[in-house]
Amino acid sequence: MLYFDGAVGVAIFCLWIFCLVDVIVSDESVTRHLPKMLWLLVVLLLPLVGSILWLAVGKPRTATYPSRGTSRFPEYDRPGRHVAGNPDDDAEFLRQCRERAEEQRRKGREL
């Protein structure tokens, strides 16, 4: 590694650490051009050049990190999942509730 003095050296070190962490937390299925482990080796062995290459060529273009708007439970976001609605709008549900209540009242009277 080339040695730089002062602020430039600190900036390169911070860039290197950022890229190392970014490679590690990135999803392997969305890294570009090389497998994740090879990107990790490139950034480790060539700190300045590897970091610049990672940011320019290897980093995923889309954010793979959860944003604030998404659910913490990904099974709720899958396509085709039935989303619960207002029970008062579902006539079939209300009919079933009435039938069940009448059945329970009938059984209660029999006892």
ABEGO torsion letter per residue (X at the ends): XBBBBEAAAAAAAAAAAAAAAAAAABBAAABBGBBAAAAAAAAAABAAAAAAAAAAAABBABBABBBAABBABAAAABBGBBBBBBAAABAAAAAAAAAAAAAAAAAAAAX
